Structure formats: structure tokens, C-alpha cells
Amino acid sequence: MKRKAVAAILSVSFCLLGVSMPGVNFKTKPLPLIPRPVSLERKAGAFALQNGTALVVPEKKEWKNTALVFAEKMNKRHGIDLEIVHPSASAGHRCAADEVPISGGCLSCGGAIVTGPYCPSTETFDVDFPVHEGYEISAGPQTIKLKAMTAPGMHNGLMTLLQLVRHKNGQTEVPALRVLDHPRFQWRGMLIDSARSFIPPDVIKKYIDILSEFKLNVLHWHLVDDQGWRIEVKSLPRLHEVGGKLGNLSDKKKRALEEHGWGTDNRGYYTREELKEIVEYAKGRQVMIVPEIDVPGHTSAMLAAYPELSCSGKDVPLRKGPGIYPTAVCPGKEKVYEFLDTLFKELATVFPAPYVHIGSDEVVAADWMEYPPNREILDKTGYEGKDGLQRYFVERVNEILAKHGKTMIAWDEVTHYIPEGAVVQAWRNHKFARIAAQKGHYSIVSPTSHCYIDYPQLTFTLKNLYHFGPVPEGLDSELHHYILGGEVNLWGERVTVNNIDRKAFPRVIGHSEVMWTPPKDRDWQHFQYRLRVIKKDMEKRGVEFGTTWRDIFGLL
């Protein structure tokens, strides 16, 4: 899925608290927070962090894991060792209102970071935040209170605290403030294409980490295409044995992998153990991994391993380089659906997300219409031509996925015949999200006009992305809930391990604010300031940024 140029319009905004930028005077220096919270109020003073500061977290596995990730980041970045403490409901003793009951005694709220229903707070908000991912922070000189109803909400609050940590007068601290925050959209994602350019596991983890810090919660992982099959499938081993090689990559991509320390054995696929480790890693950071298994087109790697799945049954080469190839699996062969049932059954044990993306874009099937069983399908269903065959195929695959507890996502080519319960991803034009909503279907938006971040930064600009409106124009307000959110897409044709950062950043960061912050609260000038601060911090940690017009004019 790819093939058009688009300007990624990423939006980022935050409470504007002052800065010095050319032509802009802020009353208060902005805090370096991206995405911008829904509500933020500054207070006097700051909370001092030091080794042994208690982080009070409910004793639930998901909450504990989220706290451990935050504590690890605090240690690596700021040298602060937090002590994770779990309240004890059956401690056998009474504690004062400003104390937390723990095993063996009571913990004073003073000097602690407290999550959950502990420690009174005089700071309250009149508006209830959405339960699932919302959070409230009340930070003062004595205590930081973080209120959240779920682990994702706590994670989002902790990532805000992570961005707020500063070093001032020899002290590590968080400024006193009140924050009430929740996302605008539930689906806030990024697509990474490992099929056309294999991305080693450690780099995938790096991106999961960064996505989570900017409150992006979906990694759409494009794992198979004409140029490669990147996942081990034990029940169908020829898929990775034939399609999971690095030999068909360009010399530039292979050199980059070798410099990274990968590729000496020519392995270009993820083992099941690596996949499960990555999925678990993402889970601890509140990122859902949605795999994309492209069918019926973009299947040269699949057909190179199992040519009998095409209508002609002829041998198909593993492709090298970009292009749309005239090969597709055959809608009229029952063995295709048996094969896909086996495949998706195994993948369901690896990827627990409730979604599977099946691609279904750019299907060029040179042999479909000459195959008699395909014509019989058209006669039986009343569908017409290649689109009719693709419709039949998508309906059959939707049934298979539903059998394995998965919801199907497909690119917008299927908008006019998307099966009930399936989700459309609009890439060619924003209008397909509107059409889907009007038909009662949910959609994800990532149009080439704004969200394709493998294209050059100087042409497909950060500013264009920042001003992107995910909700299509002309969509009635009562249908807005059908827009789940959006993604930025990093397709692999021009990506190597060496340049991936420069293509992704800063546009991924802008996208995070577009997906999180209401349009009325987004401000391009303030975003630039906040981004400048965050960019310096990320570059110190080894993350490279691509050149934008802001860099040329000295604004970032």
C-alpha cells in the first residue's frame, strides 16, 4: 500500500507557556510537552525527585509493568532510582488520611508519586475525564497525585511526567501544576514496513518505546509483501524459508543492516520467539501491534513459496525493488481459504490484538478472469469482474478472521463492499473514510496527502501534517465517532536502518498531537517551540531528525 505522494500533516499542540522564537512573544515559557494536554494550569513551586522517591502503584500486573517501564526510563535519563510501592488493603493497621497503607506500616504521601485512590488532594476538576485513557495530575511541592482508571491512563500520565522532569539549581524536579487530559482519537498509530526493508528487532523496540512516549498506541506492522515474508510460520514453513531472505534487498539496504550488526546469516524474518518478545514489550508500553498480511495482491513472496495458490499455478519469483506486480492468490481455489485458515490460526497465537489487516489494495490479477472456477463464482454471486472476485475473496477472509476472533481491516479499495464489522483504512483519499462512515463502518485515516512519511521532509512537510484534519469534511457530526483515528505510514521502498529516523522524525511527533489534541488547542508556533526542546533531548539519546524547512530557517 503506498504509491502516491502525500504531505503528512502532523499536528502537535500543548499548553502554551512562553518562549522566544522569531516573531513570537509568549507570556509564559511553554513546557516541553507533546502532545499538548487538554487542560494545564501552572502552580508555584516544584516537586523534588531523588533516589528512593516512592512511586505508589496498585498491585495489578499491567499497572506494575507500566510503573517499571517509567522507573527504568527515569533511571536511564535522570539517574533517579524510584522505589515502587504497592498499597496493602489488608495491612492490619490504620493510616492517616495523608498516608498510604503498605505492608509493614504507613507511607507518608509527602515526597511520593501516588497513583490510585490514595492521599487526599485539594485540587479537583469539575469535568470527568474519559475513563479508558484519560488521567489527571496534581503536582505540588510535597506530592504528585496521578489519577487514572486504567493502566493505559496511568501510562499516559507517567509519560507526561517524564517529559516534565527538569534539572534546575542542582535539583531534579517536576514543576507544580494541574493537568486534565485525554485523547481525541482512540487509534493513534504508525505503520512500519518490514517487508520491503527488513527492520531488526531492536529497532522495532526502539520505535515502540518512542511511540509510547508520545502517547501513540498502535504499531501497524506491514510484515509481508511482494519483496519479502518476514515472520516465521511453523505450520507453513516455506513462507519464511523462501520469502524470509535478505538476498533480494538492495545493496544499500544490506550494507545498512550489516553496519547495524544484522544479516550475516541472510535471515530476513522474525522468529516466533522474537515476535512474542516484541509483542510483550509493546504491551508493557501500552502499544497494540496490528499485523498486516497482504492478500490477495502483493503476494509474490507467498506465491514464491506456494505457487499452487495462484490461479495459474506458475512459479513466481520473490520480487526485488518497488512496483505493483500482476500476481495474486486465486479467489476460486478452495485450498487458498484452507491455507489462510491455517495461517491466521497460528498468527492468532502470536498477535493477541483483536485486529488483523489484510491489505487488499492494488490488486493486479492477470490470471483471474481466465480461470473457470472464478467465472463460476461471478455467475453464482452476481458480482462483476475482478472487483466482484475481490469482493468474494474479502468476504471469505472476513469469515476466517471472525472464526479466530479477529476484526478485519483493509485498505480503501474495498470501501464499497466492506463486510459487516470490518474497518476501512483510507489512503488514496480522505473521502473513503466519509463513505465508510455513511455506510456505518469504522475507519482509520492515513491519506497520502498528509500521512506518508517516507516521502521527503522538504516537500511533504511537518507543517502540512500538523494542520491535518482527520475527520473528513462534510461528515455529519453524529457520524464522527466512526473515525477511529489515524496513522502515519513509513513505507519501506526508500528506507534503510541508517535513514529510518530521519524519515520518521519529526513528523511522527507532530502526528501524535494531531491524534491527541483538539483542533482548537493546536498552535503551530507553540508546537515548534516545544518540538525544538524535545528534539535536542532526543538527539542526545541518539535519535536522528530529518531536515525540515524549520531547520533551514533556524527555527528547530
Residue pairs with C-beta under 8 A, 6 or more apart in sequence:
1 222
1 294
1 298
1 359
1 361
1 362
1 411
1 427
1 489
1 491
2 452
2 454
2 489
2 491
2 493
3 324
3 362
4 428
4 448
4 452
5 448
5 452
5 455
5 459
5 460
6 447
6 448
6 449
6 450
6 451
6 452
6 455
6 460
7 449
7 450
7 455
7 459
7 460
7 461
7 464
7 465
8 450
8 451
8 452
8 453
8 455
8 460
8 461
8 462
8 464
8 465
8 468
8 488
8 507
8 510
8 511
9 449
9 450
9 451
9 463
9 464
9 465
9 466
9 467
9 468
9 469
9 510
9 514
10 450
10 462
10 465
10 466
10 468
10 488
10 506
10 507
10 508
10 509
10 510
10 511
10 512
10 513
10 514
11 465
11 466
11 467
11 468
11 510
11 511
11 513
11 514
11 517
11 519
11 522
11 527
12 34
12 35
12 36
12 466
12 509
12 510
12 511
12 512
12 513
12 514
12 517
12 522
12 527
12 530
12 531
13 35
13 36
13 513
13 517
13 521
13 522
13 523
13 526
13 527
14 30
14 31
14 33
14 34
14 35
14 36
14 37
14 40
14 513
14 517
14 526
14 527
14 530
15 30
15 31
15 33
15 36
15 37
15 39
15 40
16 26
16 28
16 30
16 523
16 526
17 26
17 28
17 29
17 30
17 31
17 40
17 42
18 26
18 27
18 28
18 29
18 30
19 26
19 29
19 30
19 526
19 529
20 26
21 525
21 528
21 529
21 555
22 554
22 555
24 525
24 529
26 526
26 529
28 42
30 526
30 529
30 530
31 40
31 163
31 164
31 175
31 177
31 530
32 163
32 530
32 533
32 534
32 537
33 40
33 160
33 163
33 164
33 530
34 163
34 214
34 509
34 512
34 513
34 527
34 530
34 531
34 534
35 214
35 215
35 512
35 513
35 515
35 516
35 517
36 513
36 516
36 517
36 521
36 522
36 526
36 527
36 530
37 160
37 179
37 180
37 181
37 517
38 180
38 181
38 182
38 517
38 518
38 521
39 125
39 178
39 179
39 180
39 181
40 177
40 178
40 179
41 177
41 178
41 179
42 175
42 176
42 177
43 139
43 140
43 175
43 176
43 177
43 178
44 176
45 140
45 141
45 175
45 176
46 141
46 168
46 171
46 173
46 174
46 175
46 176
47 139
47 140
47 141
47 142
47 143
47 144
47 173
47 174
47 175
47 176
48 111
48 141
48 171
48 172
48 173
49 74
49 78
49 80
49 165
49 172
49 173
49 174
50 80
50 172
51 80
51 81
52 81
52 82
52 83
53 80
53 82
53 83
53 111
53 112
53 113
54 82
54 83
54 84
54 85
54 107
54 111
54 112
54 113
55 67
55 70
55 71
55 82
55 83
55 84
55 85
55 112
55 113
55 115
56 85
56 86
56 87
56 100
56 107
56 112
56 113
56 114
56 115
56 116
56 118
57 63
57 64
57 66
57 67
57 84
57 85
57 86
57 115
57 116
57 154
58 86
58 87
58 115
58 116
59 86
59 87
60 151
62 151
63 115
63 151
63 154
64 84
64 86
65 151
65 283
65 284
66 151
66 154
66 155
66 158
66 284
66 285
66 286
67 84
67 115
67 154
67 158
68 84
68 284
69 155
69 212
69 284
69 285
70 82
70 155
70 158
70 159
70 161
70 162
71 81
71 82
71 84
73 162
74 80
74 81
74 82
74 162
74 165
75 81
75 82
77 162
77 165
77 541
78 165
78 167
78 172
79 172
80 172
82 113
85 100
85 102
85 107
85 112
86 102
86 103
87 100
87 101
87 102
87 116
87 118
88 101
88 102
88 103
89 101
91 101
91 102
91 103
91 104
91 105
91 106
93 101
93 105
93 106
94 101
95 101
95 106
96 106
97 119
97 120
98 108
98 109
98 110
98 119
98 120
99 106
99 107
99 108
99 109
99 119
100 106
100 107
100 108
100 109
100 112
100 114
100 118
100 119
101 107
109 118
109 119
109 142
109 143
110 142
110 143
111 142
111 143
112 119
112 143
112 144
113 143
113 144
113 146
113 161
114 143
114 144
114 145
114 146
115 146
115 147
115 148
115 154
115 157
116 147
117 147
119 143
119 145
121 138
121 145
123 138
123 140
123 145
123 178
125 136
125 178
125 180
127 180
129 135
129 136
129 180
129 181
129 182
130 182
130 183
131 149
131 150
131 153
132 149
132 150
132 152
132 153
132 186
133 150
133 152
133 153
133 156
133 182
133 183
133 186
133 217
134 148
134 149
134 153
134 156
134 180
134 181
134 182
134 183
135 146
135 147
135 148
135 153
135 154
135 156
135 157
135 160
135 179
135 181
135 182
136 145
136 146
136 147
136 148
136 157
136 178
136 179
136 180
136 181
137 144
137 145
137 146
137 147
137 157
137 160
137 161
137 177
137 178
137 179
137 181
138 144
138 145
138 147
138 178
139 145
139 161
139 164
139 174
139 175
139 176
139 177
139 178
140 176
141 176
144 161
144 174
146 154
146 157
146 158
146 161
147 157
148 154
148 156
148 157
151 286
152 217
152 286
155 212
155 285
155 286
156 181
156 183
156 215
156 286
157 179
157 181
159 212
159 213
159 214
159 215
160 179
160 181
161 174
162 213
163 213
163 534
164 174
164 175
164 177
165 172
165 173
165 174
166 172
166 173
166 174
166 175
167 173
183 215
183 515
183 516
184 515
184 516
184 517
184 518
185 470
185 483
185 484
185 485
185 486
185 515
185 516
186 484
186 485
187 217
187 218
187 444
187 484
187 485
187 486
187 487
187 515
188 215
188 216
188 217
188 218
188 485
188 486
188 511
188 512
188 515
188 516
189 216
189 217
189 218
189 219
189 220
189 290
189 444
189 485
189 486
189 487
189 488
190 207
190 211
190 216
190 218
190 219
190 220
190 487
190 488
190 489
190 490
190 504
190 508
190 511
191 220
191 221
191 222
191 292
191 446
191 487
191 488
191 489
191 490
191 491
192 199
192 204
192 207
192 219
192 220
192 221
192 222
192 490
193 222
193 225
193 489
193 490
193 491
193 492
193 495
194 204
194 221
194 222
194 223
194 228
194 230
194 270
194 492
195 222
195 223
195 224
195 225
195 227
195 228
195 229
195 230
195 294
195 301
195 492
196 225
196 227
196 228
196 322
196 491
196 492
196 493
196 495
197 249
197 253
197 492
197 493
197 495
197 496
197 497
198 228
198 230
198 246
198 249
198 253
198 257
198 262
198 268
198 269
199 492
199 495
199 497
199 500
200 257
200 260
200 261
200 262
200 497
201 270
201 274
201 277
201 278
203 260
203 497
203 500
204 219
204 221
204 278
205 278
205 281
207 219
207 504
208 219
208 278
208 281
208 282
208 285
208 287
209 285
210 508
210 543
211 217
211 219
211 285
211 287
211 508
212 282
212 285
212 286
212 287
214 508
214 509
214 512
215 512
215 516
216 287
216 508
216 511
216 512
216 515
217 286
217 287
217 288
218 287
218 288
218 289
218 290
218 485
218 487
219 282
219 287
219 288
219 289
219 290
220 290
220 292
220 357
220 487
220 489
221 289
221 290
221 291
221 292
222 292
222 294
222 357
222 491
222 492
223 229
223 230
223 231
223 270
223 291
223 292
223 293
224 230
224 231
224 243
224 292
224 293
224 294
224 298
224 299
224 301
224 302
225 294
225 298
225 300
225 301
226 298
226 299
226 300
226 301
226 318
226 319
226 323
226 325
226 327
227 248
227 249
227 300
227 301
227 318
227 319
227 320
227 321
228 243
228 244
228 245
228 248
228 249
228 268
228 269
228 301
228 318
229 239
229 240
229 242
229 243
229 244
229 269
229 301
229 302
229 305
230 240
230 243
230 244
230 268
230 269
230 270
231 239
231 240
231 244
231 269
231 270
231 275
231 291
231 347
231 350
232 240
232 244
232 269
232 270
232 271
232 272
232 275
233 239
233 240
233 343
233 346
233 347
234 272
234 346
235 342
235 343
235 345
235 346
236 305
236 306
236 339
236 342
236 343
236 346
238 305
238 306
239 301
239 302
239 305
239 306
239 343
240 269
241 305
242 301
242 304
242 305
242 318
243 269
243 301
243 302
243 304
243 305
243 318
244 267
244 268
244 269
245 266
245 267
245 268
245 318
246 254
246 257
246 263
246 266
246 267
246 268
247 266
248 318
248 319
248 320
249 257
249 268
249 320
250 320
250 321
252 496
253 496
253 497
254 263
256 496
256 497
256 498
256 499
257 263
257 496
257 497
258 264
259 497
259 498
260 497
260 498
262 497
270 278
272 350
275 350
275 351
276 350
278 289
279 289
279 350
279 351
279 352
282 288
282 289
288 353
288 355
289 351
289 353
290 351
290 353
290 355
290 356
290 357
290 409
291 347
291 351
291 353
291 356
291 357
292 356
292 357
292 358
292 359
293 343
293 344
293 347
293 356
293 357
293 358
293 359
294 358
294 359
294 360
294 361
295 302
295 329
295 340
295 358
295 359
295 360
295 393
295 397
296 328
296 329
296 330
296 331
296 360
296 363
296 365
296 390
296 393
297 324
297 327
297 328
297 359
297 360
297 361
297 362
297 363
297 364
297 365
298 324
298 325
298 359
298 361
298 362
299 309
299 327
299 328
299 329
300 316
300 317
300 318
300 319
300 325
300 327
301 318
301 319
302 309
302 329
303 309
303 310
303 316
303 327
303 329
304 315
304 316
304 317
304 318
306 339
307 313
307 314
307 315
307 316
308 335
309 329
309 330
309 333
309 335
309 336
309 339
310 316
310 327
310 328
310 329
310 330
310 367
311 330
311 332
311 333
311 365
311 367
311 368
311 370
311 371
311 374
312 367
312 371
316 327
319 325
321 493
322 493
324 362
324 364
325 364
326 364
326 365
326 366
327 364
327 365
327 366
328 363
328 364
328 365
328 368
329 336
329 393
330 336
330 367
330 368
330 371
330 374
331 368
331 374
331 377
331 389
331 390
331 392
331 393
331 396
332 371
332 372
332 373
332 374
332 376
332 377
332 389
333 373
337 396
337 397
337 400
340 397
340 400
341 400
341 403
344 356
344 400
344 401
344 404
344 406
345 404
347 356
348 404
348 405
348 406
354 405
354 406
354 407
355 406
355 407
355 408
355 409
355 423
356 401
356 406
356 407
356 408
356 409
357 408
357 409
357 410
357 425
358 394
358 397
358 401
358 408
358 409
358 410
359 410
359 411
360 390
360 394
360 410
360 411
360 413
360 414
361 410
361 411
361 412
361 413
361 427
362 413
363 386
363 390
363 413
365 386
365 389
368 374
368 386
368 389
369 375
369 385
369 386
374 389
377 383
377 388
377 389
377 392
378 384
378 385
378 388
378 389
381 388
381 392
383 389
383 391
383 392
387 417
390 413
390 414
391 414
391 417
394 408
394 410
394 414
394 417
394 418
394 419
394 422
395 417
395 419
397 408
398 408
398 419
398 421
398 422
401 407
401 408
402 408
402 421
407 421
407 422
407 423
408 419
408 421
408 422
408 423
409 422
409 423
409 424
409 425
409 444
410 418
410 422
410 423
410 424
410 425
411 424
411 425
411 427
412 424
412 425
412 426
412 427
412 428
412 429
412 432
412 433
412 436
413 428
414 422
414 424
415 424
415 426
415 432
415 435
415 436
415 439
416 435
418 424
418 436
418 439
418 441
422 441
423 441
423 442
423 443
423 444
423 484
424 432
424 433
424 436
424 441
424 442
424 443
424 444
425 443
425 444
425 445
425 446
425 487
426 432
426 433
426 436
426 443
426 444
426 445
426 446
426 447
427 446
427 447
427 448
427 489
428 447
428 448
429 447
429 449
430 445
430 447
430 449
430 472
430 473
431 472
432 443
433 443
433 444
433 445
433 472
433 475
433 482
433 483
434 472
434 473
434 474
434 475
436 442
436 443
436 482
437 443
437 472
437 475
437 479
437 480
437 482
437 483
438 475
438 479
440 482
441 482
442 482
442 483
442 484
443 482
443 483
443 484
444 484
444 485
444 486
444 487
445 451
445 470
445 472
445 483
445 485
445 486
445 487
446 452
446 486
446 487
446 488
446 489
450 460
450 464
450 465
450 468
451 465
451 468
451 486
451 487
451 488
451 489
451 511
452 460
452 488
452 489
452 491
453 460
453 465
453 488
453 489
453 490
453 503
453 504
453 507
453 508
454 489
454 490
454 491
454 492
454 493
454 494
454 495
454 503
457 502
457 503
457 507
457 546
457 547
457 548
458 547
458 548
458 549
461 548
461 549
462 506
462 507
462 510
462 548
462 550
463 524
463 549
465 488
465 507
465 510
465 511
465 514
466 510
466 513
466 514
466 522
466 524
466 527
467 524
468 486
468 514
469 519
470 483
470 485
470 486
470 514
470 515
471 480
471 483
472 483
475 483
485 515
486 511
486 514
486 515
487 511
488 507
488 508
488 511
490 500
490 503
490 504
494 503
495 503
501 543
501 544
501 545
501 546
502 544
502 545
502 546
502 547
503 546
504 546
505 535
505 538
505 543
505 544
505 545
505 546
506 531
506 535
506 545
506 546
506 548
506 556
507 546
509 531
509 534
510 527
510 531
513 522
513 527
514 522
528 550
528 555
528 556
531 556
532 555
532 556
535 545
535 556
538 545
539 545
545 551
545 556
548 556
550 556
